[in-house]
Amino acid sequence: MGGGSHVGALRGLLAAGLDTLKTRLDLAAVEVEIYLIRLVTMILWAIAAVACALLALVFGLVTIVVALWDSYRMAALLGGTAFFIVLAVVFGLIGARTFRGRPNVLEGTLQQLDHDQRSAKGAP
């Protein structure tokens, strides 16, 4: 009769482990979905903002070139080109800083798995 209780306990332990694994996988799936939605939203807003800003800058540059057409057309064109190069570098630096500061994918799930591992070993 003692062997049957060990099998039952083993089955219970296996069921609890599978439930824990399912919970962690559900958490991971939710985190990935949230991360992807956030990423797509960020990309769409960034594209829209950059497109509007670039159109405004192009129209402003065309206005300056037209105003200076008779006397300083080459200086206006070169100044506009330099301005857009500086703007591209600034956008690149801001983008790089944004990606360095983002949280890792599945960070919460990995922390929870570490916590589960410590709990299983008996450490607080």
N, C-alpha and C positions, 0 to 999 in steps of 0.2 A: 504494500500500500504506500510505502514511502517513495517508491519510484514514480508513482503516478503524480504525487504532489510536486516532485521535482520537474516533471515534464510540464505540468500546469504552470508552475512558477516560471519556467523557461519560456513558455508560450506567452505568458503575461509580460515578461521582460522584453521579449521580441516585439510584441504588440506595442508596448510603450515606446520602444526605440523607433519603430516605424512611424508611430504617431508624431514623435518628436521630429523625425526626419521630414515627414510630410509638412509639418508646421514650418520648419526652416525653409523648405523649398517654396512653399507658398509665400513666405516673407521675401525670399529672393526674387520670385517672379514679380511681386508687387513693386519691389525696389527697382528692378530693371524697367518695368513699365513706366514708373514715375520718372526715372532718369531719362528715358527716351522721349517722353512727352515734353519734359523740361528742355531737353536738348533741341528738339525740333522747334519748339516755341521760341527759344532763344535765337536759333538760326534764322527763322522767319522774320522776327522783329529786327534782327541785325541787318538782314538783307534789305528790308524796307527802309530802315533808317539810313543806311549807307546810300541806297539808290536815291532817296530824296535829297540827301545832303549833296551828293555828287551832281545831281541835276541843278540844284540851286547854285552850286559853285560854277558849273559850266555856264549857266546863264549870266552869272555875275562876271565871269571872265570874258565872255563875249561882249558884254556891255562895256567893259574897260577897253578891250581891243578896238571896238568901234569908236569909242570916244577918243582914243589916242591914235587912230588910223593915219592921220596926216603927218604926225610928227614922230611918234615913238612906237610904231607898230611892232618892230622887232623886239624892243625891250618889254612891251606888254605881253607878247607871246612867250618869250623866255621866262618872264616873271611868273606867268600863269603855269608854265610847265614846271618850274621849280616849286611852286606852291603845291601842285598836285603830287610831286615826288615827296615833299615833306609830309603831306597829309597821308600818303600811303605808308610811310615809315611809322608815323604816329599810330595809325590804325593797326599796323602789324604788331607794334609793341604792346598796345592795349589788348589785342587779341591773345598774344602770348601770355601776358599776365593773367588774363581771365582763365585760360586753360590750366595754368599752373595752380591756381587757387581753387579749382573745383574739387568736390569730394570724390573719392574713389568709388567706382561701381561696386555695389554690394557691400559697402563698408559696414552698414548696420548688421547685415547677415553674418559677416565674418566676426564682428564683435560678439554677437550672440552665440556663435559656435564656439568661440574662445571661452566665453562664460560657461557654456554647457560642458566643455572639456574640463575646465577647472572644477566645476561642481561634481563631475563624475569622479575626479581624482580625490575629492574630499577637501580641496582647498577652497577658502571663502572667495 
